[in-house]
Amino acid sequence: MLIEVGHRHNINSDRILAVASLDSMPIRKAAQLAKKEGVLINLTGPFVSKAIIIMDTGVVIKIAIRPSDVQSRILDASPLRS
């Protein structure tokens, strides 16, 4: 199921392993390491990064929306939701 993660960018929510806020140093270091290894995708545009999404492929996606917003969008898109 595709979800919008800001600025008309969509990702497959079935492949998400984790969504984390960039508030903690270990998460910021994970983003730096992903950039160094060439597996970081920056979808923030001109906006401030607020979270990263770690995909099951090892790709790390930097986004400009809060993790709680991603969670809401996943739940809204869920076919199990009535």
Residue, then its C-alpha position, 0 to 999 in steps of 0.5 A: m500500500l502506497i502512502e504519501v510521505g510529503h511533497r507528493h512522494n509515496i512509499n510502499s508501507d508494506r516494506i517499512l521496518a521502522v520510522a524514527s524521529l531524528d531527535s536522538m543521536p543514534i538515529r542521526k548517526a544511522a542517517q549519516l552512515a546511510k548517506k556515506e554508504g549511498v543508501l539514503i534517499n532525501l525526500t525533504g525538499p527544502f524543509v527540515s528533516k523530522a524523521i527517517i524511514i528504514m526500509d526492508t531493503g536497507v534503504v533509509i529515507k529522510i522525510a520532513i513529516r513527523p513519525s506520528d504522521v506517518q503512522s496515521r497515514i499507514l493506519d488510514a490506508s490500511p484495508l483492515r480499517s473499517 
